[in-house]
Amino acid sequence: MLARRSALYAGKVVHQRLKPRRHRLSYRMFFLLLDLDEIDGLTQCLRLLSRNRFGLFSFVDKDHGDGADGSLKAYVERQLEMSGIETGGSIQLLSMPRMLGYAFNPLSIYFCHDRQGALAAILYEVNNTFGQRHSYLIPVSDGGDEGIVRQHCAKRFYVSPFIAMGMGYRFRIGLPAEGVAVHITGSDADGPLIVAGFSGKRRELTDAALISAFFAYPLLTLKVIAGIHWEALLLWAKGMRLYERPAPPHRPVTQVAMHKPSRRKIESDVTG
């Protein structure tokens, strides 16, 4: 039997605000890496993972993409095609599953491969606590040399009421293998503002691994949304300024054209 591309990654999320008030948080977490072609097979052989129905752990398609009931892979491939990126390969989604029917994913990451198996693009799907969702689709020009992908884009979507829109993101992704690592730096015109990341070690996706995760991270998905509001309260108590929420972008996906950025381009992304 061929080895599964899907897996469980257990590790730690760290988020640090650098200015104008310093604030740091760290939580133990786990994510599932689900190959979108493997999900139905996984739910047939795993008792604790279901698709589009209630379970101890479940994957629900409408938690992602356009929120519709159709094929999530077809949705992602449509976005790739509109950007002129080759489709036909595997698409692997790094996100939290629902636990006992609930999940909130601030960030989900899709690793999109071409027919030859090379990494062609990464789609970053962002949810805010106001029920809005937006994605950034960024092509991969080097195929992830040495297992590392570096990308950047301007911020187009309101996430936190304590962070203004005029900033840019830089991503450093350690591609899923025996481990996975996600490092994000958000910078404004005066330099880095926030840094956030997750690093985790791979575990085979089995019922034993899932039940272990359930007890090691009890009610994790509920704790995520509770933690977001708790940390927001702490920031408010520190006197952080609140920024008004603008309307979301008209298009659900920002398609980013990657090239080697000049210093002028970086400054334009941050201030624009």
Secondary structure, DSSP 8 states (H G I E B T S, - for coil): ----S-EEEEEEEEEEE-SSS-EEEEEEEEEEEEETTTHHHHHHH-SSEEESS-SSEEE-GGGSTTS-SS-HHHHHHHHHHHTT---SS-EEEEE--EETTB---SEEEEEEE-TTS-EEEEEEEEE-TTS-EEEEEEE-SS--GGGEEEEEEE--S---TTS-S--EEEEEEE-SSSEEEEEEEEEETTEEEEEEEEEEEEE---HHHHHHHHHHSTTHHHHHHHHHHHHHHHHHHTT----------SSSEEE-------HHHHHHHHH-
